Amino acid sequence: MRIFLDCIPCFVRQALDSARLATDDEQIHEQVVRETLRLAANIDIGQSPPAIGQQIHRLIRGLIGNNDPYCRTKEKFNNFALKLYPELEERVRTSEAPLETAVRLAIAGNIIDLGVKTSIEECEIEGTIRGCLTADFNNQQIKDFRNAVSRAGKILYLADNAGEIVFDRLLIEQLPAQRVAVVVKGEPVINDATMKDAKTAGLTDIVEVIDNGSDAPGTILESCSEAFRDRFEDADLIIAKGQGNYETLSDLDKNIFFLLKAKCPVIAGDLGCEVGEMILQQSNSFKKVGDPIMEAE
């Protein structure tokens, strides 16, 4: 997905919000905004939005001398999600449709996105969980997803944010563990999950976890390590969480299921949905409209 003109004011807003979160120094705030405007003036709109996001957050980290300014915030949301986990795990375990319930909860966790909104209250997360558990959902999407998982020999699960990664665990536990590798970021960016967050969420105890070698708030393949690119190419199925992964991977000819909350009008417009809608969508190149559905064994 390319950059739209509506993305540019959002870049500036996100840069200022991030700078204010990282430091109280107003001179740095001004410098971050000026540098972001300079980047925006020379932007290649053929790139994906996370490409400029990567540059902005490298700039912020360099100016403040802090490699992970969101560290405490990530710990806060990890801890909050872990407190919710036993109750949510019980809900999945006792559900008549555990895979669907786990998908709904994984999507609910995508509300913990500090790139879209710097401040998220616990009550907002709880409200999103309730909404996702009761919202209308296309049963065909769940069937397609179940069948894709059943057929795939090698599955990559691209995680998105800290806190959210605990919700991801609920879905990952419904997948064949021996065929799944979870992918986190190689370096900190915004509140995206790294290996530290995967360990906190307990994922390293149940599945293979690797990093992609990148600090982009999405999956920009040319920015990732060769080892990750090899795994990506070799995978039969990619499960991609969040808007950043949708923005960077939606145009690829690869079997990808995108799971996210559409939190931005530009993303919603590209997806053809309403802001706030739950999305479980297969990449366009692999949709088989009219094909018979093979039930998973």
MOWOSUL-V930948 format. One record per residue. N is the residue number from 1. RES is the residue in one small letter. SS is DSSP state (H for helix, E for strand, L for the rest). NEAR is the number of other ideal C-beta (glycine too) atoms within 10 Angstrom. Layout:
# MOWOSUL-V930948
n = {N	N}
res = {RES	RES}
ss = {SS	SS}
near = {NEAR	NEAR}
This chain:
# MOWOSUL-V930948
n = {1	2	3	4	5	6	7	8	9	10	11	12	13	14	15	16	17	18	19	20	21	22	23	24	25	26	27	28	29	30	31	32	33	34	35	36	37	38	39	40	41	42	43	44	45	46	47	48	49	50	51	52	53	54	55	56	57	58	59	60	61	62	63	64	65	66	67	68	69	70	71	72	73	74	75	76	77	78	79	80	81	82	83	84	85	86	87	88	89	90	91	92	93	94	95	96	97	98	99	100	101	102	103	104	105	106	107	108	109	110	111	112	113	114	115	116	117	118	119	120	121	122	123	124	125	126	127	128	129	130	131	132	133	134	135	136	137	138	139	140	141	142	143	144	145	146	147	148	149	150	151	152	153	154	155	156	157	158	159	160	161	162	163	164	165	166	167	168	169	170	171	172	173	174	175	176	177	178	179	180	181	182	183	184	185	186	187	188	189	190	191	192	193	194	195	196	197	198	199	200	201	202	203	204	205	206	207	208	209	210	211	212	213	214	215	216	217	218	219	220	221	222	223	224	225	226	227	228	229	230	231	232	233	234	235	236	237	238	239	240	241	242	243	244	245	246	247	248	249	250	251	252	253	254	255	256	257	258	259	260	261	262	263	264	265	266	267	268	269	270	271	272	273	274	275	276	277	278	279	280	281	282	283	284	285	286	287	288	289	290	291	292	293	294	295	296	297}
res = {m	r	i	f	l	d	c	i	p	c	f	v	r	q	a	l	d	s	a	r	l	a	t	d	d	e	q	i	h	e	q	v	v	r	e	t	l	r	l	a	a	n	i	d	i	g	q	s	p	p	a	i	g	q	q	i	h	r	l	i	r	g	l	i	g	n	n	d	p	y	c	r	t	k	e	k	f	n	n	f	a	l	k	l	y	p	e	l	e	e	r	v	r	t	s	e	a	p	l	e	t	a	v	r	l	a	i	a	g	n	i	i	d	l	g	v	k	t	s	i	e	e	c	e	i	e	g	t	i	r	g	c	l	t	a	d	f	n	n	q	q	i	k	d	f	r	n	a	v	s	r	a	g	k	i	l	y	l	a	d	n	a	g	e	i	v	f	d	r	l	l	i	e	q	l	p	a	q	r	v	a	v	v	v	k	g	e	p	v	i	n	d	a	t	m	k	d	a	k	t	a	g	l	t	d	i	v	e	v	i	d	n	g	s	d	a	p	g	t	i	l	e	s	c	s	e	a	f	r	d	r	f	e	d	a	d	l	i	i	a	k	g	q	g	n	y	e	t	l	s	d	l	d	k	n	i	f	f	l	l	k	a	k	c	p	v	i	a	g	d	l	g	c	e	v	g	e	m	i	l	q	q	s	n	s	f	k	k	v	g	d	p	i	m	e	a	e}
ss = {L	L	L	L	H	H	H	H	H	H	H	H	H	H	H	H	H	H	H	H	H	H	L	L	L	H	H	H	H	H	H	H	H	H	H	H	H	H	H	H	H	L	L	L	L	L	L	L	H	H	H	H	H	H	H	H	H	H	H	H	H	H	H	H	L	L	L	L	L	L	H	H	H	H	H	H	H	H	H	H	H	H	H	H	H	H	H	H	H	H	H	H	H	L	L	L	L	H	H	H	H	H	H	H	H	H	H	H	H	H	H	L	L	L	L	L	L	L	L	L	L	H	H	H	H	H	H	H	H	H	H	H	H	H	L	L	L	L	H	H	H	H	H	H	H	H	H	H	H	H	H	L	L	L	E	E	E	E	L	L	E	L	L	H	H	H	H	H	H	H	H	H	L	L	L	L	H	H	H	E	E	E	E	E	L	L	L	L	L	L	L	E	L	L	H	H	H	H	H	H	L	L	H	H	H	L	L	E	E	E	E	L	L	L	L	L	L	L	L	L	H	H	H	L	L	H	H	H	H	H	H	H	H	H	L	L	E	E	E	E	E	H	H	H	H	H	H	H	H	L	L	L	L	L	L	E	E	E	E	E	E	L	L	L	H	H	H	H	H	H	H	L	L	L	L	L	L	E	E	E	E	E	L	H	H	H	L	L	L	L	L	L	L	L	L	L	L}
near = {20	14	21	15	8	11	22	19	10	17	20	16	13	25	26	17	16	26	25	15	17	21	18	8	14	10	9	16	20	12	15	24	15	11	16	24	13	11	17	17	8	6	17	9	12	8	16	23	28	28	21	23	25	21	17	23	26	14	19	27	19	10	18	16	9	14	11	16	20	23	15	9	20	25	15	16	24	23	12	17	23	15	11	18	17	9	9	21	15	10	17	20	12	9	15	6	12	16	17	21	21	25	26	27	26	27	26	25	31	25	24	29	24	23	26	19	14	17	9	20	8	12	8	13	20	13	13	21	21	10	15	22	16	9	13	7	16	11	10	9	17	16	15	21	22	18	14	20	20	13	12	19	10	13	23	24	25	28	28	31	29	30	31	28	31	28	30	29	27	23	24	22	18	18	19	12	12	7	16	22	16	26	27	24	27	19	17	22	25	27	28	30	31	22	15	16	26	24	13	21	28	14	25	13	10	14	20	15	22	17	19	25	15	22	20	26	31	28	28	21	15	8	19	20	14	8	12	21	15	10	18	19	9	10	22	15	24	24	29	26	27	29	27	30	24	27	27	24	22	18	13	16	9	16	17	25	23	21	26	25	25	22	18	20	13	19	23	17	13	16	18	9	14	9	13	13	16	22	19	20	20	17	19	11	11	14	11	9	4	5	8	5	11	12	8	13	4}
